[in-house]
Amino acid sequence: MSEVKQSNKRKLRVDPKPVSRITKSDRTRAAILNAVLEFIWSRPFREMTVNSLMATTDLSRSAFYQYFDDIHKVMETLLQMLAEEIFTSSNVWLEGVGDPVALLNETFEGLTQTCYRHGPFLRAVSDAASADERFEKDWVEFLGAFDDAGTTRIEADQAQGLIAPFDARPVAFSLNRVNASTFIDAFGQRPRSKPKPIREALARIWISTLYGAKWLEKGSSSLVRK
């Protein structure tokens, strides 16, 4: 099946509310959000304007402004939604209890699949951040949230003697930037890289950096004993 035919399966599907409470307004807003995602899959972000976006829908230009002030606002909304989805995958390790190596491997299973589906959107926001101050702020805050959470988890494992003592913040920062750069380069444009080698490479980097290379091939460890 071609990339184009699969595009609907890759979208960050926007379901506004439970079916029993969906209104016409909810459907219109969701249609605009999904139109943005579909646009990014087929065209570069730099070509997106309100006119070019709404031309891909059955909605009027004025309908866009009923829900969003500009392109930045609609992208900001989608980035917040994607952050929630990525945190859902990441929380397996960030907040999980048990073997940290196994938790990291599980985290990268979900995280890689999420970024595989939404790579072009991540690339669009990253590209926009280099030219627009507002997008740059959104992107920094997006990455910073993962830096905060990663630092907290590393420090917690250091307190238990599971990770060697070092300044956790710059390590979390560096590992998260490796993730972002790798996912964008691998999945942000066609042809996309295969997910498995990317997942294995990133898990290897994180596990060896935080817990030690001896646990790489095991996929789990005896770091946490019952």
Buried (B, 14 or more C-beta within 10 A) or exposed (E): EEEEEEBEEBBBEBEBEEEEEEEEEBEBBBBBBBBBBBBBBEBEBEEBEBEEBBEBBEBEEEBBEEBBEEBBEBBBBBBEBBBEBBBEBBBBBBEBEBBBBBBBBBBBBBBBEBBBBBBBBBBBBBBBBEEBEBBBEBBEEBBEBBBEBBBBBBBBBBEEEBBEEEEBBEBBBEBBEBBBEBBBEBBBEEEBBEBEEBBBBBBBBBBEBBBBEEBBEEBBBEBBEE
